[in-house]
Amino acid sequence: MLVIGIAGGTGSGKTTVVNKILQQLNAEGVNVLSQDNYYHDNQNLTLSEREILNYDHPKSIDFELLLEHVKALKNEESIEQPIYSFVTHSRTGDHVIVEPKNVLIVEGILVLTNKELLKEFDLKVFVHADSDERLIRRIRRDTQERGRDLQEVLHRYQTTLKPMHQEFIEPSKNEADLIVPNMRQNSVAIDFLTTVINNSLKKVY
């Protein structure tokens, strides 16, 4: 199994890059685990308490479970991936059964910050975008898809997103094997990345 870690700041376009890769590869042979489903549950806290937590710090991620699931899939075992709700800031209690496939992509803003998880990646990718562009994309996503108001998004960006990016996410770029600029339609970078993946698969299989 080829395991790929894809990181980058909030709004950098990681999901877009992953989707473009899936379009060029045989998607039936690829699993994607999103860091977004591995936030700690925090059901013991009230909703108001959960709303003010720092979700951009590595401690917000249940890396122990994510690492366990990556290792299980590499060992040809199925997993029960949790489903996380950004409305309640907790897990829904439901799961998705994920069966092992030839390629596993693990994506999220913090996936290159965990030393143990890094050991499981055969290829590490960092998606880069300008900070202003990332903020615009974050505002658009959170207001349109997650029901947040503009002031809430801007407050979170200033108090947690930006400082956490500078402290943890940007430095994790140094762990990457490939850095993909994503300020525009970067077909060359995507083509190169899928070629690397295909070549790696041929060596493995």
DRENPA-3360 file (N, C-alpha, C; in nm, 2 decimals, always signed):
BEGIN
1 = MLVIGIAG = +0.08/-0.12/+0.00/+0.00/+0.00/+0.00/+0.09/+0.13/+0.00 ~ +0.05/+0.22/-0.09/+0.12/+0.35/-0.09/+0.04/+0.45/-0.01 ~ +0.11/+0.51/+0.09/+0.05/+0.60/+0.18/+0.10/+0.74/+0.16 ~ +0.01/+0.84/+0.14/+0.05/+0.97/+0.10/-0.01/+1.07/+0.21 ~ +0.07/+1.16/+0.26/+0.02/+1.26/+0.35/+0.01/+1.39/+0.28 ~ -0.10/+1.46/+0.28/-0.12/+1.59/+0.21/-0.16/+1.69/+0.32 ~ -0.08/+1.79/+0.34/-0.11/+1.90/+0.43/-0.10/+2.03/+0.37 ~ -0.13/+2.14/+0.45/-0.13/+2.27/+0.39/-0.22/+2.35/+0.48;
9 = GTGSGKTT = -0.21/+2.49/+0.48/-0.29/+2.57/+0.56/-0.43/+2.57/+0.53 ~ -0.52/+2.62/+0.62/-0.66/+2.62/+0.60/-0.69/+2.70/+0.47 ~ -0.77/+2.65/+0.39/-0.81/+2.72/+0.26/-0.70/+2.71/+0.16 ~ -0.60/+2.63/+0.18/-0.49/+2.62/+0.08/-0.53/+2.54/-0.05 ~ -0.64/+2.47/-0.04/-0.68/+2.39/-0.15/-0.64/+2.24/-0.15 ~ -0.62/+2.19/-0.03/-0.59/+2.05/-0.02/-0.69/+1.96/-0.08 ~ -0.82/+1.98/-0.05/-0.93/+1.90/-0.10/-0.93/+1.90/-0.25 ~ -0.91/+2.02/-0.31/-0.91/+2.04/-0.45/-0.80/+1.95/-0.51;
17 = VVNKILQQ = -0.68/+1.96/-0.45/-0.57/+1.88/-0.50/-0.60/+1.73/-0.49 ~ -0.65/+1.69/-0.38/-0.69/+1.55/-0.36/-0.79/+1.50/-0.47 ~ -0.89/+1.59/-0.49/-0.99/+1.55/-0.59/-0.93/+1.54/-0.73 ~ -0.84/+1.63/-0.76/-0.78/+1.63/-0.90/-0.69/+1.50/-0.91 ~ -0.63/+1.46/-0.80/-0.55/+1.34/-0.81/-0.64/+1.22/-0.83 ~ -0.75/+1.22/-0.76/-0.85/+1.11/-0.77/-0.91/+1.10/-0.92 ~ -0.92/+1.22/-0.98/-0.97/+1.22/-1.12/-0.87/+1.16/-1.21 ~ -0.74/+1.17/-1.18/-0.64/+1.11/-1.28/-0.60/+0.97/-1.24;
25 = LNAEGVNV = -0.62/+0.93/-1.12/-0.59/+0.80/-1.08/-0.72/+0.71/-1.09 ~ -0.70/+0.58/-1.06/-0.82/+0.50/-1.05/-0.88/+0.51/-0.91 ~ -0.98/+0.60/-0.90/-1.03/+0.63/-0.77/-1.08/+0.51/-0.69 ~ -1.12/+0.41/-0.76/-1.17/+0.29/-0.69/-1.06/+0.22/-0.61 ~ -0.93/+0.25/-0.64/-0.82/+0.19/-0.57/-0.76/+0.29/-0.47 ~ -0.83/+0.40/-0.43/-0.77/+0.50/-0.34/-0.87/+0.52/-0.23 ~ -0.82/+0.52/-0.11/-0.89/+0.57/+0.01/-0.84/+0.70/+0.05 ~ -0.93/+0.79/+0.11/-0.89/+0.92/+0.16/-0.94/+0.93/+0.31;
33 = LSQDNYYH = -0.85/+0.94/+0.40/-0.88/+0.97/+0.54/-0.86/+1.12/+0.56 ~ -0.96/+1.19/+0.61/-0.95/+1.33/+0.64/-0.93/+1.35/+0.79 ~ -0.83/+1.44/+0.82/-0.81/+1.47/+0.95/-0.93/+1.53/+1.02 ~ -1.02/+1.59/+0.94/-1.14/+1.65/+0.99/-1.23/+1.56/+1.07 ~ -1.22/+1.43/+1.04/-1.30/+1.33/+1.11/-1.24/+1.28/+1.24 ~ -1.12/+1.33/+1.27/-1.04/+1.27/+1.38/-1.02/+1.38/+1.49 ~ -1.10/+1.48/+1.49/-1.10/+1.57/+1.61/-1.15/+1.49/+1.73 ~ -1.09/+1.53/+1.85/-1.14/+1.47/+1.97/-1.29/+1.49/+1.99;
41 = DNQNLTLS = -1.36/+1.40/+2.05/-1.50/+1.41/+2.06/-1.55/+1.52/+2.15 ~ -1.49/+1.53/+2.27/-1.52/+1.63/+2.37/-1.67/+1.64/+2.41 ~ -1.74/+1.52/+2.41/-1.88/+1.51/+2.44/-1.90/+1.55/+2.59 ~ -1.79/+1.54/+2.67/-1.81/+1.58/+2.81/-1.82/+1.73/+2.83 ~ -1.80/+1.81/+2.72/-1.81/+1.95/+2.73/-1.94/+2.00/+2.68 ~ -1.99/+2.12/+2.72/-2.11/+2.18/+2.67/-2.08/+2.23/+2.53 ~ -2.18/+2.26/+2.45/-2.16/+2.31/+2.31/-2.09/+2.44/+2.32 ~ -2.12/+2.53/+2.41/-2.06/+2.66/+2.43/-1.91/+2.64/+2.46;
49 = EREILNYD = -1.88/+2.54/+2.54/-1.74/+2.51/+2.58/-1.66/+2.46/+2.46 ~ -1.73/+2.37/+2.38/-1.67/+2.32/+2.26/-1.64/+2.42/+2.15 ~ -1.73/+2.52/+2.14/-1.72/+2.62/+2.04/-1.59/+2.71/+2.06 ~ -1.54/+2.72/+2.18/-1.43/+2.81/+2.20/-1.29/+2.74/+2.21 ~ -1.30/+2.61/+2.18/-1.17/+2.53/+2.18/-1.09/+2.57/+2.06 ~ -0.96/+2.55/+2.07/-0.86/+2.57/+1.96/-0.85/+2.45/+1.87 ~ -0.92/+2.45/+1.76/-0.92/+2.33/+1.67/-0.81/+2.33/+1.57 ~ -0.71/+2.43/+1.58/-0.60/+2.43/+1.49/-0.47/+2.40/+1.56;
57 = HPKSIDFE = -0.48/+2.35/+1.68/-0.36/+2.30/+1.76/-0.35/+2.15/+1.74 ~ -0.23/+2.10/+1.73/-0.22/+1.95/+1.71/-0.29/+1.87/+1.82 ~ -0.30/+1.93/+1.94/-0.37/+1.85/+2.05/-0.52/+1.83/+2.03 ~ -0.57/+1.91/+1.93/-0.72/+1.89/+1.90/-0.75/+1.77/+1.82 ~ -0.64/+1.71/+1.77/-0.66/+1.59/+1.68/-0.63/+1.46/+1.76 ~ -0.72/+1.36/+1.74/-0.70/+1.23/+1.80/-0.60/+1.15/+1.71 ~ -0.47/+1.19/+1.72/-0.37/+1.13/+1.63/-0.35/+0.98/+1.67 ~ -0.38/+0.95/+1.79/-0.36/+0.81/+1.83/-0.46/+0.72/+1.75;
65 = LLLEHVKA = -0.58/+0.76/+1.74/-0.68/+0.69/+1.66/-0.65/+0.69/+1.51 ~ -0.61/+0.81/+1.46/-0.57/+0.82/+1.32/-0.45/+0.73/+1.29 ~ -0.35/+0.73/+1.37/-0.24/+0.64/+1.35/-0.28/+0.49/+1.36 ~ -0.36/+0.46/+1.45/-0.41/+0.32/+1.46/-0.48/+0.28/+1.33 ~ -0.56/+0.37/+1.28/-0.64/+0.34/+1.15/-0.55/+0.32/+1.03 ~ -0.45/+0.41/+1.02/-0.35/+0.40/+0.91/-0.28/+0.27/+0.92 ~ -0.23/+0.23/+1.03/-0.16/+0.11/+1.05/-0.25/-0.01/+1.02 ~ -0.37/+0.00/+1.06/-0.47/-0.12/+1.04/-0.49/-0.13/+0.89;
73 = LKNEESIE = -0.51/-0.02/+0.81/-0.53/-0.03/+0.67/-0.40/-0.09/+0.60 ~ -0.29/-0.04/+0.65/-0.16/-0.09/+0.59/-0.15/-0.24/+0.61 ~ -0.21/-0.29/+0.72/-0.21/-0.43/+0.76/-0.32/-0.51/+0.70 ~ -0.39/-0.45/+0.60/-0.50/-0.51/+0.52/-0.62/-0.53/+0.61 ~ -0.64/-0.45/+0.71/-0.76/-0.46/+0.80/-0.85/-0.34/+0.77 ~ -0.98/-0.37/+0.78/-1.08/-0.26/+0.77/-1.09/-0.18/+0.89 ~ -1.14/-0.06/+0.88/-1.15/+0.03/+1.00/-1.29/+0.09/+1.00 ~ -1.33/+0.15/+1.12/-1.45/+0.22/+1.13/-1.41/+0.37/+1.15;
81 = QPIYSFVT = -1.42/+0.45/+1.04/-1.38/+0.59/+1.05/-1.49/+0.67/+1.12 ~ -1.46/+0.75/+1.22/-1.57/+0.83/+1.28/-1.61/+0.94/+1.19 ~ -1.73/+0.99/+1.21/-1.79/+1.10/+1.14/-1.80/+1.22/+1.24 ~ -1.74/+1.33/+1.20/-1.74/+1.45/+1.29/-1.83/+1.56/+1.23 ~ -1.90/+1.63/+1.32/-1.99/+1.74/+1.29/-1.93/+1.87/+1.33 ~ -1.92/+1.96/+1.23/-1.87/+2.09/+1.27/-1.98/+2.18/+1.32 ~ -2.10/+2.13/+1.32/-2.21/+2.21/+1.38/-2.21/+2.19/+1.53 ~ -2.20/+2.07/+1.57/-2.20/+2.04/+1.72/-2.06/+2.03/+1.78;
89 = HSRTGDHV = -1.95/+2.03/+1.69/-1.81/+2.02/+1.73/-1.79/+1.89/+1.81 ~ -1.85/+1.78/+1.76/-1.83/+1.65/+1.82/-1.86/+1.54/+1.72 ~ -1.83/+1.42/+1.75/-1.86/+1.31/+1.66/-2.00/+1.28/+1.67 ~ -2.05/+1.23/+1.55/-2.20/+1.20/+1.54/-2.24/+1.07/+1.60 ~ -2.14/+0.99/+1.62/-2.17/+0.85/+1.68/-2.17/+0.75/+1.56 ~ -2.19/+0.80/+1.44/-2.19/+0.71/+1.32/-2.04/+0.68/+1.27 ~ -2.03/+0.58/+1.20/-1.90/+0.54/+1.14/-1.91/+0.51/+0.99 ~ -1.80/+0.51/+0.92/-1.79/+0.47/+0.79/-1.69/+0.35/+0.78;
97 = IVEPKNVL = -1.73/+0.24/+0.73/-1.64/+0.13/+0.71/-1.55/+0.15/+0.60 ~ -1.42/+0.15/+0.62/-1.32/+0.17/+0.52/-1.24/+0.04/+0.50 ~ -1.24/-0.01/+0.37/-1.17/-0.13/+0.34/-1.03/-0.09/+0.28 ~ -0.93/-0.17/+0.30/-0.80/-0.14/+0.25/-0.80/-0.14/+0.10 ~ -0.72/-0.04/+0.04/-0.70/-0.03/-0.10/-0.55/-0.01/-0.13 ~ -0.52/+0.00/-0.26/-0.38/+0.02/-0.30/-0.32/+0.15/-0.26 ~ -0.40/+0.25/-0.25/-0.34/+0.38/-0.22/-0.43/+0.44/-0.10 ~ -0.36/+0.50/+0.00/-0.42/+0.57/+0.11/-0.37/+0.71/+0.11;
105 = IVEGILVL = -0.46/+0.81/+0.10/-0.43/+0.95/+0.12/-0.48/+1.00/+0.25 ~ -0.39/+1.06/+0.33/-0.43/+1.11/+0.46/-0.41/+1.26/+0.45 ~ -0.52/+1.34/+0.46/-0.51/+1.48/+0.43/-0.57/+1.56/+0.55 ~ -0.50/+1.68/+0.57/-0.55/+1.77/+0.68/-0.44/+1.87/+0.71 ~ -0.47/+1.98/+0.78/-0.38/+2.09/+0.80/-0.26/+2.04/+0.89 ~ -0.28/+1.94/+0.97/-0.18/+1.91/+1.07/-0.12/+1.77/+1.05 ~ -0.14/+1.71/+0.94/-0.10/+1.57/+0.93/+0.05/+1.55/+0.91 ~ +0.12/+1.66/+0.88/+0.27/+1.65/+0.87/+0.34/+1.70/+1.00;
113 = TNKELLKE = +0.26/+1.72/+1.11/+0.31/+1.77/+1.23/+0.34/+1.66/+1.33 ~ +0.28/+1.54/+1.31/+0.29/+1.43/+1.40/+0.41/+1.34/+1.36 ~ +0.50/+1.33/+1.45/+0.62/+1.25/+1.42/+0.59/+1.10/+1.39 ~ +0.50/+1.04/+1.46/+0.47/+0.90/+1.44/+0.40/+0.88/+1.31 ~ +0.31/+0.97/+1.28/+0.23/+0.96/+1.16/+0.32/+0.98/+1.03 ~ +0.42/+1.07/+1.05/+0.52/+1.09/+0.94/+0.59/+0.96/+0.90 ~ +0.61/+0.87/+0.99/+0.68/+0.75/+0.97/+0.60/+0.66/+0.87 ~ +0.47/+0.68/+0.87/+0.38/+0.59/+0.79/+0.37/+0.64/+0.65;
121 = FDLKVFVH = +0.41/+0.76/+0.62/+0.39/+0.81/+0.48/+0.51/+0.78/+0.39 ~ +0.47/+0.73/+0.27/+0.57/+0.70/+0.17/+0.60/+0.83/+0.09 ~ +0.50/+0.92/+0.08/+0.51/+1.05/+0.01/+0.44/+1.16/+0.09 ~ +0.51/+1.27/+0.11/+0.46/+1.38/+0.19/+0.44/+1.50/+0.10 ~ +0.32/+1.56/+0.10/+0.29/+1.67/+0.01/+0.24/+1.79/+0.09 ~ +0.29/+1.91/+0.06/+0.24/+2.03/+0.12/+0.18/+2.12/+0.01 ~ +0.05/+2.16/+0.03/-0.01/+2.25/-0.06/+0.00/+2.39/-0.01 ~ +0.06/+2.48/-0.09/+0.09/+2.61/-0.05/+0.00/+2.71/-0.13;
129 = ADSDERLI = -0.06/+2.81/-0.05/-0.13/+2.92/-0.11/-0.11/+3.04/-0.02 ~ -0.12/+3.16/-0.09/-0.09/+3.29/-0.02/-0.19/+3.30/+0.10 ~ -0.15/+3.37/+0.20/-0.23/+3.38/+0.32/-0.36/+3.46/+0.30 ~ -0.36/+3.56/+0.21/-0.48/+3.63/+0.18/-0.58/+3.55/+0.11 ~ -0.53/+3.47/+0.01/-0.61/+3.38/-0.06/-0.68/+3.27/+0.03 ~ -0.60/+3.22/+0.12/-0.65/+3.12/+0.21/-0.76/+3.18/+0.30 ~ -0.74/+3.30/+0.35/-0.85/+3.36/+0.43/-0.98/+3.38/+0.35 ~ -0.97/+3.42/+0.23/-1.08/+3.44/+0.14/-1.16/+3.31/+0.13;
137 = RRIRRDTQ = -1.08/+3.20/+0.10/-1.14/+3.07/+0.08/-1.20/+3.02/+0.21 ~ -1.14/+3.05/+0.33/-1.19/+3.01/+0.46/-1.32/+3.08/+0.49 ~ -1.33/+3.21/+0.46/-1.45/+3.29/+0.48/-1.56/+3.23/+0.40 ~ -1.53/+3.20/+0.27/-1.63/+3.15/+0.18/-1.69/+3.02/+0.23 ~ -1.60/+2.93/+0.27/-1.64/+2.79/+0.31/-1.72/+2.80/+0.44 ~ -1.67/+2.87/+0.54/-1.73/+2.87/+0.67/-1.87/+2.94/+0.67 ~ -1.88/+3.04/+0.59/-2.01/+3.11/+0.59/-2.11/+3.04/+0.50 ~ -2.07/+2.98/+0.39/-2.16/+2.91/+0.30/-2.19/+2.76/+0.34;
145 = ERGRDLQE = -2.09/+2.69/+0.40/-2.10/+2.55/+0.42/-2.12/+2.52/+0.57 ~ -2.07/+2.60/+0.66/-2.08/+2.57/+0.80/-2.16/+2.66/+0.88 ~ -2.23/+2.75/+0.82/-2.32/+2.84/+0.89/-2.26/+2.94/+0.99 ~ -2.13/+2.97/+0.97/-2.07/+3.07/+1.06/-2.09/+3.21/+1.00 ~ -2.09/+3.31/+1.09/-2.10/+3.45/+1.04/-1.96/+3.51/+1.03 ~ -1.95/+3.61/+0.95/-1.83/+3.67/+0.91/-1.74/+3.71/+1.03 ~ -1.80/+3.77/+1.13/-1.72/+3.81/+1.25/-1.66/+3.70/+1.33 ~ -1.74/+3.59/+1.33/-1.69/+3.47/+1.40/-1.57/+3.41/+1.32;
153 = VLHRYQTT = -1.58/+3.41/+1.19/-1.47/+3.35/+1.11/-1.34/+3.44/+1.12 ~ -1.36/+3.57/+1.12/-1.25/+3.66/+1.13/-1.18/+3.66/+1.27 ~ -1.27/+3.65/+1.37/-1.22/+3.64/+1.51/-1.13/+3.51/+1.53 ~ -1.19/+3.40/+1.47/-1.11/+3.27/+1.49/-0.98/+3.28/+1.41 ~ -0.99/+3.34/+1.29/-0.86/+3.35/+1.21/-0.76/+3.43/+1.29 ~ -0.79/+3.54/+1.35/-0.70/+3.62/+1.42/-0.64/+3.56/+1.54 ~ -0.73/+3.49/+1.62/-0.69/+3.44/+1.75/-0.63/+3.30/+1.75 ~ -0.67/+3.22/+1.65/-0.62/+3.08/+1.65/-0.56/+3.04/+1.51;
161 = LKPMHQEF = -0.63/+3.06/+1.40/-0.59/+3.01/+1.27/-0.45/+3.06/+1.23 ~ -0.43/+3.19/+1.24/-0.31/+3.25/+1.19/-0.19/+3.22/+1.28 ~ -0.20/+3.23/+1.42/-0.09/+3.19/+1.50/-0.06/+3.04/+1.50 ~ -0.16/+2.96/+1.49/-0.14/+2.81/+1.48/-0.07/+2.78/+1.35 ~ -0.11/+2.85/+1.24/-0.04/+2.82/+1.11/+0.10/+2.86/+1.12 ~ +0.14/+2.97/+1.18/+0.28/+3.01/+1.19/+0.36/+2.92/+1.28 ~ +0.29/+2.87/+1.39/+0.37/+2.79/+1.48/+0.38/+2.64/+1.44 ~ +0.28/+2.58/+1.38/+0.28/+2.44/+1.35/+0.27/+2.41/+1.20;
169 = IEPSKNEA = +0.18/+2.47/+1.13/+0.15/+2.42/+0.99/+0.26/+2.46/+0.90 ~ +0.30/+2.59/+0.90/+0.40/+2.64/+0.80/+0.53/+2.56/+0.83 ~ +0.58/+2.54/+0.95/+0.70/+2.47/+0.97/+0.70/+2.32/+0.92 ~ +0.57/+2.27/+0.92/+0.56/+2.13/+0.87/+0.59/+2.11/+0.72 ~ +0.60/+2.23/+0.65/+0.63/+2.23/+0.51/+0.77/+2.16/+0.49 ~ +0.86/+2.18/+0.59/+0.99/+2.12/+0.58/+0.99/+1.97/+0.58 ~ +0.88/+1.91/+0.62/+0.87/+1.76/+0.62/+0.83/+1.71/+0.48 ~ +0.79/+1.80/+0.39/+0.73/+1.76/+0.26/+0.83/+1.71/+0.16;
177 = DLIVPNMR = +0.80/+1.61/+0.08/+0.88/+1.57/-0.03/+0.85/+1.66/-0.15 ~ +0.72/+1.70/-0.16/+0.67/+1.79/-0.27/+0.59/+1.90/-0.22 ~ +0.61/+2.02/-0.27/+0.54/+2.14/-0.24/+0.46/+2.18/-0.36 ~ +0.33/+2.19/-0.35/+0.24/+2.22/-0.47/+0.18/+2.36/-0.45 ~ +0.23/+2.45/-0.53/+0.16/+2.59/-0.53/+0.02/+2.58/-0.58 ~ -0.07/+2.64/-0.51/-0.21/+2.62/-0.55/-0.28/+2.76/-0.55 ~ -0.22/+2.86/-0.62/-0.28/+2.99/-0.63/-0.36/+3.00/-0.76 ~ -0.35/+2.90/-0.84/-0.42/+2.90/-0.97/-0.44/+2.75/-1.01;
185 = QNSVAIDF = -0.50/+2.73/-1.13/-0.51/+2.59/-1.18/-0.37/+2.54/-1.21 ~ -0.32/+2.45/-1.13/-0.18/+2.41/-1.15/-0.18/+2.26/-1.20 ~ -0.21/+2.25/-1.33/-0.22/+2.12/-1.39/-0.09/+2.05/-1.40 ~ +0.02/+2.13/-1.41/+0.16/+2.07/-1.42/+0.19/+1.99/-1.29 ~ +0.17/+2.06/-1.18/+0.20/+2.00/-1.05/+0.11/+1.88/-1.02 ~ -0.01/+1.88/-1.06/-0.10/+1.77/-1.04/-0.06/+1.65/-1.13 ~ -0.02/+1.68/-1.25/+0.03/+1.58/-1.34/+0.15/+1.51/-1.29 ~ +0.24/+1.60/-1.24/+0.37/+1.55/-1.18/+0.34/+1.46/-1.06;
193 = LTTVINNS = +0.25/+1.50/-0.98/+0.22/+1.43/-0.86/+0.16/+1.29/-0.89 ~ +0.06/+1.29/-0.98/+0.00/+1.16/-1.02/+0.10/+1.07/-1.09 ~ +0.19/+1.13/-1.16/+0.30/+1.04/-1.22/+0.39/+0.98/-1.12 ~ +0.42/+1.06/-1.02/+0.50/+1.00/-0.91/+0.43/+0.89/-0.84 ~ +0.30/+0.91/-0.81/+0.22/+0.81/-0.74/+0.21/+0.68/-0.83 ~ +0.19/+0.70/-0.96/+0.17/+0.59/-1.05/+0.31/+0.51/-1.05 ~ +0.42/+0.58/-1.06/+0.55/+0.52/-1.07/+0.58/+0.44/-0.94 ~ +0.54/+0.50/-0.83/+0.56/+0.44/-0.70/+0.48/+0.31/-0.69;
201 = LKKVY = +0.36/+0.31/-0.74/+0.27/+0.20/-0.74/+0.33/+0.08/-0.82 ~ +0.39/+0.12/-0.94/+0.45/+0.02/-1.02/+0.56/-0.05/-0.95 ~ +0.64/+0.03/-0.87/+0.75/-0.03/-0.80/+0.70/-0.13/-0.69 ~ +0.59/-0.08/-0.63/+0.54/-0.16/-0.52/+0.47/-0.29/-0.57 ~ +0.40/-0.28/-0.68/+0.32/-0.39/-0.73/+0.38/-0.45/-0.86;
% end
